[in-house]
Amino acid sequence: MIPTHIAIIMDGNRRWARAHKLPILEGHRRVANVVLERLVEHAAARGITYITFWAFSTENWNRAKDEVRDIMLILKQGLKPFGRRMTEKGVRLLMIGDLTKLDFRLQKGIADVVEKTRNNTKITLVIALNYGGRNEIIRAINKWREIAILKSQNTKINEGEFNTYLDTKGIPDPDLIIRTGGEQRLSGFLPWQSVYSELYFPPWYMPDFTPQRLDEAIEEFARRQRRFGK
């Protein structure tokens, strides 16, 4: 059984760098420049139609200023060539999170890549950038409230309608969530969407995430019995 949507909490970049006696930035750079593309290609080859990576959380702004600056620099420098390669490989790119907090040039670059890849169908790559689960839910409530006031609608809302106000509108809920690095928590990742996701917590760090390890996670998923509360 192959999951439709795999979502990944990318953890352990800094610990990987320290373990290899490298600057912290090298862990982030290895994931951005080597690991992500390999995983996206392999996921597509396995028949997975959506793969999500949590790249930067709303709490990550609280890290050292130099580290945040360098992460944003990696994003800015790598976005255009990464987007070009994704376009060539038939990958559609989507972004979730509060992108309004990002640098304007980065916002424009993201919008350009999303537009250029919008008709691609091989696999959908979702990047969660400046994403926090509580932040997403609050933004969804505020969107709904603004529209409800404008249209003088009933103040009640159902689950299906609420889904349309989330960042993940049109994206299926993740079947499998993988958090690398050994921590066994979701830390606010997709709290609404993850209610029936299978969870997988390997001990290795994100820079060590290989296609073979993705296969191992898929094999573990196939052994699970999903009942959806029944």
N, C-alpha and C positions, 0 to 999 in steps of 0.2 A: 504494500500500500504506500503510495507516494503522496505526501502532503501537498495540498494546493498552494499553501502560503507558509513559508518559514520566516520567522522574525528573529533577529539576533541582537542581543545586548553585547556590545563590544567592550569587554573588560579585560584589564591586565596589560595594556600597552606600556604603562610606566614600569610595572613590575618586571615585564619582559626585558625592557631596556636596562634596568638596574642589574638584573641577573646576568646580562651579557656585557656588563660594564660599559654601556653606551649612554650617551646623553638621552634624556627622557624623550626628546622629540623624535628620536630614531624609531621608537616603537610606533608612534602615530604615523610616521612617514612610511614604514614598512607596510602597515595595514592599508594606507591610502594608495600606495604605488604598486603593491604586489598582491596582497591577499584578496582584496575586494573583487577585483576583476576575475581572478581565477575562480572564486566561489560563485560569482554570477554566471560565468560560462558553464561551470559544472552543474549548477542548479538547473539551468535551461536544458542541458543535455539529459538530465534525469527526469524531465517532464514537470518540474515545478514551475508554476506560472507567476508566482509573486515571491519576492524575497526582500525583506526589510532589514536595514541596518540602523541601529541607534548610534549616530555619529557624535552628537553633542547635546547634552541635556540643559535644561534651564538652570540647573544647579552648577553646571560646569563653569559658569562665569565667575564663581567664587574661587577658582583655582588661581595659582600664581599668575600675575599679569603677563609675564614673559611667555608662559606656557600657552595661555589663551591666545595671545598675539600670534605665536608661531603656528598654532592649530589653524587659525583663520588664514594665515599666509599659505599654508599647505592647501587649504580649500580653494583659495583664490587662484593660486598658480596651477593647480591640478584640474580645476573644473573644466576648462575649455578642451584640453587634450583628452581628458577622460570622457567628456560628453561626445567628442568626435568618434572615439573608439566605440562607445556604446551605440552611436547611430549606425556605424558601419556593421555592427554585429546584430542589429535588429532589436536592441534593448530599449524599452520605454522607461524613461526616468520620471519619477514623481517625488515630490518633497512634502513632508509633513512637519508641523511645528510652527512656532510663531516667527516667521521669517521677517516680520517688520522690525525686529530688533537687530537685524544684521546690517552690515555696511551696505550702502546703496548699490555700489558696484557689484558686490557679491549677489545681492538680490536680483539685479539685472542679468548677471551671468547665469544664475539658476533659472530664471524665467526663460532665457534664450534656449538653454539646453532642454528644458521641459517641452518647449514648443517644437523644437527640431525633432524630438524623439516621439512625439505624441501618437504617430501612426504606426510605430513599431509594435510587433506582436510576438516576438520570440519569448520574451519574459518581461515582467514589469519589476523594475528595481525601485524600491522606495527608500529614501534616505530621511531619517528623522533628525532634524537639525534645529537646535534650540527648542527641543521637545521636552515637555513634562506632562504626565498624565493628568494631574490636577489642573494644570494650566490649560490643557486642551478642553477639559470638561467645562471649566469656567468660561472660556472663550465661546464654546458651543452654546451655553446658556445665554450669554450676552447676545449672540447672533440671533437666536430664537426670540429673545425678548424684544429686540429692536424690530424684527419683522412682525411679531405679534402685535406690537403697539401700532405700527404703521397700518396694518390691515385690520385692526380692531378685532383680532381673533380671540377665541376662547383661551383662557390662561392654562388649560390643561394640555399636556403633550404625551404622546405614547412613545414606546421604545423605537418603533420603526421610523417615526418622524424625527426623533432625536438623533438617530444615526446619520441623518442627512446634514446635520450641523457639525459633525465631527470632521477632523482633518482627513480621516480615512474613508470619507464618503465614496462609495463605489468600489472599495477595496475589501475583499473578504477577510473575515477575522482570521488571525493566524492559527493554523492547526498545531504548529510546534514553535515554541519559543526556546531558544538556546542562549544561555548566558555563560560566556567563557570566564575563566579565571577562578572558578571554584566557589564563588559566592552564591548562596542559595536564596535569592530574593529577586523581585522584579524592579524594585526601586522606582515605582511609578510608571513603568513602561506599559503603555496600552491597557490601562486598568479596565476600561469598558469592554474592549475587544478581546481580552484574554480570559474571559470567564470559563471557557471550555478548552483552552489551549493546553496541550501537553507540554510539560516543562522538562528541560534537559540541562544539567549543570556539570559540564566537564571541568576537570581541574586545570587544563592547559590554558595558556593565555591567547588572546586574539591574534597576535602576530604568528602564532604557531597553528592557526586554523588552516588546514589543507583540504583539498577536495576529498581525500580519503577519509578525513575526519567528518566531513559532511555526510559521506556515505554511512559512517558508523551511527551518526545521529538519526538518519533516515531509517536504518535498520532497527534502532531502538524504538522509534515511533511506530514502526510496523508491528512491533510486539505488543503495543499498548491496546487495551480495550476501551474504546470511547463510548460512553453511555449517554452523555449529554443530559444527565439528571434522571434518566429513565430507569 
